[in-house]
Amino acid sequence: MALILFTKTIRTTRITPKLSMQTAFMHYRDLIGKREIVGFGFNGQPSYIDRSEFPFPAIRWREPSKEIEELRKKEKGDWRKMNICEKKTLYRASFCQTYAEFLSPTGEWKSVIGAACFFLSFAIWFFYWQKAVVFPPLPKTFKQRYRRAQFRRMLDIRANPIRGLAANWDYENDNWKR
């Protein structure tokens, strides 16, 4: 029964034909202008991103001009007849940066460290402001003299004699057991 329903479902559904890459990108033309689509790209959309792990973007960097079109015709011939400037112009028409340029350090770490230090100093100042203004002063029982008296009182009443302070106190010598 399930097989019959499955086959009827397959027969009744329409499978749309796959569109070509150029047809699929037609709705992106208003975003990319006249730039040439040269590949699938990083995520299948016609976008330009300089990435070392995916070095070939989907579109060229610059829109074609008369100078670039002439160089493209010239590059189909012998490359030894082209000078260095023409080769660099062709490269810059397709790519925004070289590997060395987009892999070089940007110095962004300096602003990140600066922002982290700023927020850390703000937090420290906020803590001291709260300690001075918001929180009440500590009770007098936090002073060392009162803490010693409380400790002595716990020993005198033999608090927790099995595993606590009283278990480790020598009451005859008035000192800790060794």
C-alpha positions in Angstrom: 0.0 0.0 0.0 2.8 2.4 0.9 4.6 1.6 -2.3 1.5 2.4 -4.4 1.0 5.8 -2.6 4.7 6.6 -3.1 4.7 5.8 -6.8 1.5 7.9 -7.3 3.0 10.8 -5.5 6.1 10.7 -7.6 4.1 10.6 -10.8 1.9 13.5 -9.8 4.6 15.8 -8.7 6.3 18.0 -11.3 10.1 18.0 -11.2 11.4 21.3 -12.4 14.4 21.2 -14.7 17.7 22.5 -13.3 18.5 26.0 -14.4 21.8 26.8 -15.8 24.2 28.9 -13.8 23.8 31.9 -16.0 20.0 31.8 -15.8 20.1 31.3 -12.0 22.3 34.4 -11.6 20.1 36.7 -13.8 18.3 38.1 -10.7 21.7 39.1 -9.3 22.5 41.3 -12.3 21.3 44.5 -10.5 23.7 43.8 -7.7 26.8 42.9 -9.6 26.4 45.2 -12.6 28.3 44.2 -15.7 30.9 42.1 -13.9 31.5 38.7 -15.5 30.4 35.6 -13.7 33.4 33.2 -13.9 32.6 30.4 -11.5 30.4 28.9 -8.8 32.0 30.9 -6.0 32.2 30.3 -2.3 28.5 29.6 -1.6 27.0 29.5 -5.0 26.0 33.2 -5.2 27.7 35.7 -7.4 29.7 37.5 -4.7 33.3 38.6 -4.4 35.2 37.6 -1.3 39.0 37.3 -0.8 39.5 34.1 1.1 42.6 31.9 1.3 40.6 28.7 1.7 38.6 29.4 -1.4 40.8 31.5 -3.7 38.5 31.8 -6.8 35.5 34.2 -6.4 32.4 33.8 -8.5 32.7 37.2 -10.2 35.5 39.4 -11.4 36.5 42.4 -9.3 36.1 45.2 -11.8 33.5 45.8 -14.5 34.9 45.4 -18.0 36.2 48.5 -19.7 37.7 49.1 -23.2 41.3 48.8 -21.8 40.5 45.5 -20.0 38.7 44.1 -23.1 41.8 44.9 -25.3 44.0 43.2 -22.7 41.8 40.1 -22.6 42.1 39.7 -26.4 45.9 40.2 -26.0 46.1 37.6 -23.2 44.7 34.9 -25.6 48.0 35.2 -27.5 51.6 34.9 -26.4 52.0 36.1 -22.8 55.7 36.9 -23.4 54.6 39.8 -25.6 52.7 41.4 -22.7 54.7 43.6 -20.3 54.5 43.5 -16.5 52.1 46.4 -16.2 49.6 44.8 -18.5 49.7 41.5 -16.6 49.2 43.4 -13.3 46.2 45.3 -14.8 44.7 42.0 -15.9 45.2 40.5 -12.5 43.7 43.6 -10.7 40.7 43.4 -13.0 39.9 39.9 -11.8 41.1 40.1 -8.2 41.1 42.9 -5.6 44.1 41.7 -3.6 47.0 39.3 -3.9 47.5 36.5 -1.5 50.2 38.4 0.3 48.0 41.4 0.7 44.9 39.7 2.2 46.9 37.3 4.3 49.0 40.1 5.8 48.2 41.1 9.4 45.8 44.0 9.7 46.6 45.3 13.1 43.1 44.7 14.3 44.4 42.9 17.4 45.5 46.3 18.7 42.0 47.7 18.8 40.7 44.5 20.4 43.3 44.6 23.1 42.6 48.3 23.7 38.8 47.7 23.9 39.4 44.8 26.3 41.6 46.9 28.6 39.1 49.7 28.5 36.2 47.5 29.6 38.4 45.8 32.2 39.4 49.1 33.7 35.8 50.2 33.7 34.8 47.1 35.5 37.5 47.6 38.2 36.5 51.2 38.7 32.8 50.1 38.9 33.7 47.5 41.5 35.6 50.1 43.7 32.8 52.6 43.3 30.3 49.9 44.5 32.5 49.0 47.4 32.8 52.6 48.5 29.3 53.9 47.9 26.8 51.0 47.5 27.8 48.3 49.8 27.7 48.9 53.6 30.9 48.5 55.6 31.8 45.0 56.8 30.5 44.1 60.3 33.0 44.4 63.2 33.0 40.6 63.6 35.1 40.3 60.5 38.1 41.9 62.3 40.9 39.5 63.4 40.3 40.0 67.1 36.7 38.9 66.8 37.5 35.9 64.6 40.1 34.7 67.2 37.5 35.0 69.9 35.0 33.1 67.8 37.6 30.4 67.1 38.4 30.1 70.8 34.7 29.9 71.7 34.2 27.0 69.2 37.1 25.1 70.9 35.7 25.8 74.4 32.3 24.3 73.5 34.0 21.5 71.7 32.2 22.0 68.4 32.3 19.1 66.0 34.5 16.8 68.1 34.8 13.9 65.7 36.2 15.5 62.5 36.2 19.2 63.1 38.4 21.7 65.0 37.9 20.0 68.4 39.1 16.7 67.1 42.5 18.2 66.2 43.0 20.3 69.3 45.0 19.2 72.3 43.1 20.5 75.3 45.7 19.5 77.9 48.6 21.5 76.1 46.2 24.1 74.6 47.7 23.6 71.2 47.1 21.7 68.0 47.8 17.9 68.0 50.9 16.7 66.3 
